[in-house]
Amino acid sequence: MSKNPPVHEDLHEWISFDDPDEHRTWVFDATFLRSSYTCIYGCGCKGILDEPAPELEQGCCSYGAHFADADDVKSVEGYFERVRPEHMQFHADALANGITMRGELDDAAEPTVVSRLVDDACIFLNRVGFEGGVGCALHIAAEAAGERPLDWKPEVCWQVPLRLEHSEDESGHVTSRLREWKRRDWGEGGDDFGWWCTETPDAFVGSEPYYVSGRDEIVELVGEQIYDLMVEVFERPIAVPLPHPALRRTGIE
């Protein structure tokens, strides 16, 4: 797998429009959002370790969840109070020792807060063989409560592989871009682990476009009004949508 494909291989189409209510322009990665990407956790996901390890079923939980801010930590701590031992393999450990730890200090004034690791993966990750189910304990507990898993999880866990970023020009006009998460977005460590989600065709097997299957996550990021405007543009007749680079590299379209 090429970790750094030539620039021309990563060609994407974008759509943009102005926000009807704010001094903001929205820009969307149409190539990714129209693609058949879908999360394949538990269905052959290779994980993010140095080498493929689908048998571990760790997905992108191997290094813990990096919390966005104090509010993100507080939210997860609140939902953790509703998690029961039958939902979480390491529930007793979490009660005794907490669910977070400090990440490595980088250029920021304060180190990031990360979900604590147990046996080299996130404390919330139930391992293969756990009777309550393999995967994220927060996800499992949310479904048991009849609620959306994205409300229970750390922000990064439900946003990836989406990334929303904002920039502001000298006049105060904001540009907001919703795109696919790139290897570079992980920082220097991004060159050291597998990023199979969007670099290979493995996960581009969904039965509907990602902007449809990922509606809840996209709406959470941009709001329902902007989502509906985006869909309106996406569903206008076009000649031939540009296939995702992960599919073009293999000849699959």
SEVO-148788 format. One line per 10 residues: for each residue y, x, z of C-alpha. Coordinates in steps of 0.001 Angstrom, whole numbers, always signed. Layout:
Y/X/Z | ...;
//
This chain:
+0/+0/+0 | +3408/+1385/-947 | +5722/+1218/+2051 | +8845/+1896/+5 | +8525/+294/-3462 | +11155/+1120/-6094 | +14254/-1035/-5837 | +13586/-2873/-9100 | +10225/-4076/-7774 | +11976/-5914/-4964;
+14086/-8105/-7237 | +14986/-11454/-5661 | +16997/-14466/-6785 | +19591/-15893/-4398 | +21498/-19164/-4177 | +24743/-19720/-2309 | +27224/-22459/-1479 | +30144/-22982/+861 | +29679/-24807/+4143 | +31288/-28259/+3897;
+32702/-28042/+7432 | +33263/-24373/+8234 | +34857/-21274/+6696 | +31419/-20001/+5825 | +29326/-19252/+2767 | +25570/-19682/+2987 | +23295/-17376/+975 | +19560/-18017/+676 | +16715/-15823/-567 | +15395/-18320/-3088;
+12548/-16085/-4213 | +11057/-15915/-731 | +11817/-19475/+337 | +10346/-20922/-2867 | +7239/-18760/-2565 | +3855/-19887/-1246 | +4135/-17708/+1862 | +2363/-19074/+4951 | +1378/-17481/+8255 | -2302/-16516/+8109;
-2747/-15666/+11787 | -6440/-16105/+12586 | -7276/-16342/+8871 | -7464/-12706/+7868 | -4111/-11457/+9165 | -4355/-7650/+9284 | -1958/-7261/+12208 | +820/-4690/+12527 | -1122/-1667/+13802 | -1312/+1532/+11779;
-4527/+367/+10130 | -5770/-3132/+9239 | -7443/-4797/+12241 | -8077/-8467/+11399 | -10990/-8561/+13843 | -8582/-8148/+16801 | -6604/-11251/+15825 | -3437/-9768/+17313 | -1148/-10765/+14473 | +2328/-9378/+15206;
+1778/-9456/+18993 | +601/-5873/+19406 | +3911/-4488/+20663 | +5176/-7454/+22639 | +8083/-9765/+21878 | +11578/-8235/+21945 | +13835/-10871/+23473 | +17126/-11637/+21759 | +19215/-11937/+24930 | +19244/-13189/+28515;
+19167/-16822/+27395 | +16023/-16131/+25381 | +14344/-14613/+28455 | +15430/-17528/+30651 | +14105/-20070/+28168 | +10653/-18470/+27984 | +10504/-18058/+31762 | +11181/-21774/+32101 | +8425/-22746/+29702 | +6033/-20265/+31309;
+6239/-22360/+34479 | +4468/-25116/+32528 | +1685/-22853/+31232 | -1630/-23314/+33034 | -4538/-20868/+33516 | -6600/-22761/+30959 | -3910/-21985/+28378 | -3395/-18307/+29201 | -5935/-15565/+29642 | -3609/-13359/+31706;
-1966/-16145/+33700 | -2800/-14639/+37107 | -1512/-11237/+36002 | +1728/-12823/+34796 | +2254/-14623/+38105 | +1616/-11447/+40053 | +3524/-8939/+37937 | +5913/-10894/+35737 | +6081/-11491/+32011 | +8732/-8968/+30954;
+9393/-5246/+30965 | +12216/-3001/+29811 | +11945/-1604/+26310 | +12924/+1897/+25302 | +16604/+2742/+25577 | +18130/+3252/+22135 | +21774/+3299/+21054 | +22494/+121/+23013 | +24090/+230/+26444 | +21102/-1559/+27927;
+17413/-1323/+27032 | +15887/-4348/+25374 | +13700/-6740/+27343 | +10171/-7057/+26004 | +7255/-9259/+26973 | +4957/-7171/+29148 | +1923/-5552/+27558 | -1617/-5977/+28867 | -4404/-3972/+27262 | -2108/-2849/+24438;
-779/-6241/+23360 | +1571/-9005/+24528 | +671/-10603/+27848 | +871/-14023/+26198 | -1771/-13124/+23606 | -5170/-14616/+24398 | -7853/-12306/+23046 | -10978/-13070/+21063 | -13514/-14818/+23308 | -11056/-16589/+25644;
-12251/-20158/+26209 | -8737/-21614/+26052 | -8261/-20379/+22511 | -7271/-17161/+20765 | -3582/-16603/+20060 | -257/-17175/+21767 | -632/-18909/+25138 | +2854/-20392/+24784 | +1866/-21869/+21428 | -1346/-23293/+22858;
+406/-24755/+25910 | +3149/-26315/+23768 | +615/-28034/+21541 | -1260/-29275/+24600 | +2019/-30802/+25816 | +2680/-32373/+22426 | +5791/-30238/+21893 | +6986/-27772/+19250 | +5705/-24224/+19824 | +8966/-22791/+18490;
+10805/-24260/+21490 | +8502/-22429/+23926 | +8367/-18997/+22288 | +10702/-15987/+22256 | +13097/-16318/+19334 | +11628/-13425/+17368 | +8152/-14968/+17505 | +9086/-18121/+15628 | +11755/-16622/+13386 | +9796/-13782/+11768;
+9402/-13454/+8801 | +12769/-15233/+8464 | +15951/-13339/+9257 | +19421/-14860/+9577 | +22338/-12457/+9578 | +26090/-12999/+9590 | +29041/-10933/+8393 | +32772/-11617/+8513 | +35471/-10392/+6122 | +39060/-9462/+6931;
+40234/-13058/+6511 | +37692/-14375/+9013 | +35422/-15961/+6410 | +31777/-15769/+7471 | +28838/-15139/+5158 | +25444/-16183/+6547 | +22306/-14943/+4805 | +18816/-16303/+5309 | +16232/-13930/+3886 | +12768/-12542/+4401;
+12248/-9998/+7173 | +11997/-6496/+5757 | +10227/-3446/+7099 | +13652/-1885/+7722 | +14537/-4703/+10125 | +12133/-3232/+12688 | +14233/-66/+12870 | +12778/+3440/+12760 | +9403/+2198/+13962 | +9096/-28/+10924;
+7788/+2851/+8845 | +4859/+3384/+11191 | +2994/+98/+11208 | +1455/-2338/+8775 | +3832/-5013/+7498 | +1403/-7094/+5502 | +3266/-10400/+5829 | +5525/-10020/+2811 | +4467/-6747/+1166 | +1062/-7856/-94;
-188/-11132/-1605 | -2481/-11906/+1352 | -163/-14458/+2969 | +1125/-16043/-241 | -1578/-18696/-251 | +265/-21748/+1066 | -174/-25151/-541 | +3583/-25820/-648 | +6808/-23788/-886 | +7795/-22002/+2304;
+11076/-23895/+2530 | +8911/-27026/+2968 | +6215/-25654/+5287 | +8810/-23726/+7310 | +11269/-26618/+7575 | +11419/-26731/+11385 | +12181/-23033/+11688 | +14793/-23080/+8918 | +16525/-26161/+10356 | +16593/-24490/+13767;
+18426/-21534/+12210 | +20876/-23223/+9822 | +21039/-26893/+10868 | +19727/-30002/+9128 | +22788/-30599/+6933 | +22706/-27095/+5463 | +18934/-27289/+5057 | +19254/-30497/+3048 | +21928/-28943/+816 | +19680/-25924/+277;
+16735/-28121/-697 | +18931/-30050/-3124 | +19770/-26811/-4913 | +16196/-25520/-4798 | +14817/-28688/-6360 | +17156/-28785/-9338 | +15298/-28158/-12606 | +15183/-24469/-13462 | +13444/-22574/-16229 | +10979/-20320/-14390;
+11412/-19320/-10723 | +11103/-15610/-10087 | +7724/-14893/-8430 | +7786/-12970/-5159 | +7505/-9159/-5571 | +4250/-9103/-3589 | +2741/-11315/-6272 | +4422/-9641/-9256 | +2965/-6274/-8250 | -544/-7708/-8555;
+64/-9786/-11667 | -313/-13042/-9696 | +2381/-15650/-10354;
//
